[in-house]
Amino acid sequence: MFFSMVLIVVGPIHWYLYKRLVKDTTTTKRGRRIGAVAIIALAAALLAAFIVPRAIGAKASWVIPLIGYMWLAVLFYLLVTLLVLEIPRVIANRTWARRAAAPTPVAADSVVATVPAATGTGSGGSQTLLAEPGTEPAQGGPADPSRRLLIARGAAIFAGLTATGITAYGVKTALGDPVLKRVQIPLAKLPRSMDGYKIALVSDIHLGPLTGVEHSRRIVRSINGMNADLIAVAGDMVDGSVAELGDEAAPLAELRARDGAYFVTGNHEYFSGAEEWLVEVERLGMRPLQNERLDIRGLTLAGVNDVSGGSLGEGGPDFGKALDGRDPGKPVVLLAHQPIQAFEAAKHGVDLQLSGHTHGGQMVPFNLIAALQQPVISGLGEVDGTQVYVTNGAGFWGPPVRVGAPPDITLVELRAM
């Protein structure tokens, strides 16, 4: 991650921003030096946001991530806006250049000019020149530098206002109450007695240095207000250790549902100490489902570990262990953090998979990038015959910013067919 950040963000992108926001808009060496120092400092803060919390702890370093992550959001929208403005900028500069080089019409049919004769011609006196009717001699040369400066400054101001405005809106959205969604999903094997069974799905809570205990309380209030039969927490609950975030997670012990609350790991649990969090989750009253299943009334609820557990050597998903030998007459609802796990789930005849992970893209147009990896980004979809519902998640990762993908908690209502 570090080297990719250096190559992709710290290098070319920051150089491009320096050129467009500093070099093209200033006329003094002092102004460019100040701008260069500011860009370098922001780039360093961005890298530090990823590195410092792991080095000294999430709670002890919240200021550095806040600066770095906020710059990441502003940088992203600055980049998008400036790239969009490249075409009109080029057109405007070329238009003014052509106008500066083109002959200028005059009112008279011709212009007579008398100039001194060239030295050494031997004729003495003066020489008369006759211009073409209706024109002046072409001036030539590049477009007026002041006009280029005006275009550059206008683009920089517009990009700056756009990026900061979008980011401010995104901060308000990310830190506000999650949207409460409701979706009805029919299951062919669901018994009539369970028609209308309600599952409160929450994922990607991302307790961390920028959230606070009120974030947990807000989520608990929202879920308990749904009066769900069952609560499913689909991973990425934390971004830090139990020692750092235990107090923030404590309100989750107040989650209430008739058939209990269940938890599966996300990739961030494996970055934060999955073993200790699995113990803490049980202490908070949630049951972890680690490649296992249980029957609840007329359905089978199963859960598998996140795929990152296997790559980190801490136990990845085992669909066979979770699903083989089950009662084929009961519908299977599977909790799996990443939507991409649905390809394997479909091979095991899962009726419905509930997932998170994508954040709905979190910041448009990141949803287009996420779609290159995950089969469903947000809402209800289908993978090889298995229905997949993906929540946007109740928190945020990185910048406390959400644009086009507000945080949500979903009440999934199962319907008999």
Secondary structure, DSSP 4 states (H G I P E B T S, - for coil): -HHHHIIIIIIIIHHHHHIIIIITT--SHHHHHHHHHHHHHHHHHHHHHHHHHHHH-TGGGSHHHHHHHHHHHHHHHHHHHHHHHHHHHHHHHHHHHHHHHSPPB-SSS--EEEEEPPTTSS--SEEEEEPPTTB-----SSPPHHHHHHHHHHHHHHHHHHHHHHHHHHHHHHTSPPEEEEEEEEETT--GGGTTEEEEEE----BSTTT-HHHHHHHHHHHHTTT-SEEEE-S--BSS-HHHHHHHHGGGGG---TT-EEE---HHHHHH-HHHHHHHHHHTTEEE-SSEEEEETTEEEEE---HHHHHTTS----HHHHHTT--TTS-EEEE-SSGGGHHHHHHTT-SEEEE-SSGGGSBTTHHHHHTTT-S-SSEEEEETTEEEEE---SS-SSSS--BSS--EEEEEEEEE-
